[in-house]
Amino acid sequence: DQETVAQILEAQANDENCIDENGNLISKESPETAQNVQPSGETSLSSVDMSIERLRDFDYLLSNFYTVDSSTMIGPEQLNADDLLGRSMKINKKEDGPKVLIFHTHSQEEFVDSIPGDPATSIIGIGEYLTELLNKRGIKTIHDTGVYDIINGQLDRSNAYENAEASVRPILEANPTIEVAIDLHRDGVAEGTHLVTEVNGKQTAKIMYFNGLSRSRTNGDIDYLYNPYIQDNLAFSLQMQQLASERMYPGFARHIYLRAYRYNLHLLPKSLLIEAGAQTNTVEEMKNAMEVVADTLCEVILE
């Protein structure tokens, strides 16, 4: 019914949301909201056995690679290492046209040294830098800079995902060669938390892949937020995490976060929601992170 749908959409809007209605930052790493929570100083997975034999153990895979929010649940039928790591995430480079779309459901997210009113120093500017990096590598990329979380001049995220979908779908329809959609965010953490690591001698913001399961622990599958690509989404994030990030840049990626709703990951099979850094990171640390994201993305999607 309409009331239930409204409640679901409100919950989704607030669920992946760094700022509450009072403007306070919410951390997705509080014991009150998550299971298997890793502290902000997560240790590198470099000491973790990443052999396929070990990853076939559901409990081992879950505890070493994922954080499961208390609002949802997942089982071994979904986290099957052979299935997820065996799915091809390669793109078709023989067909001309754009291959990647980058957009921002939450366009107003900024960093510790962002300049107010200057989008170049906000998450939009970080998305533009990633777009430039991918285009330089020969992966034609489109950057959608639409604003979906400002209503009547005020920050309002209650319908941001619906607003974003309404604009992103026409872009995908007009560019059928696009195979990868990336919704680029930054996380919200406690002010004393600094999500940073060192890559190639540079201070680099850590990133986190975020998956929606369209499933509530309380009510089961959320039919209104149906996503036929959940397994592909899970395969994409795990390959980005395990095959690329941890092999090439140990410690760069935090645990993959699993939550109850959909977050527009149903737009394409190869859809990613990336939480890059947080409000405590600098713009430079964020740009350094995009260089690593570009490297790891190329590793996963190119032959």
Secondary structure, DSSP 8 states (H G I E B T S, - for coil): -HHHHHHHHHHHHHHT-SB-TTS-B--TT-TTTEES---TT---GGGS---HHHHTSHHHHHHHHEEEETT----TTTS-HHHHHHS------SS-S--EEEE-SSTT---TT--TT-GGGSHHHHHHHHHHHHHHTT--EEE-----SEETTEE--TTHHHHHHHHHHHHHHH-TT--EEEEEEEE---TT---EEEETTEEEE-EEEEEE-SEETTTEE-GGG--TTHHHHHHHHHIIIIIIIHHHSTTSB--EEEESS-TTTTS-SEEEEEEEEETTS-HHHHHHHHHHHHHHHHHHH--
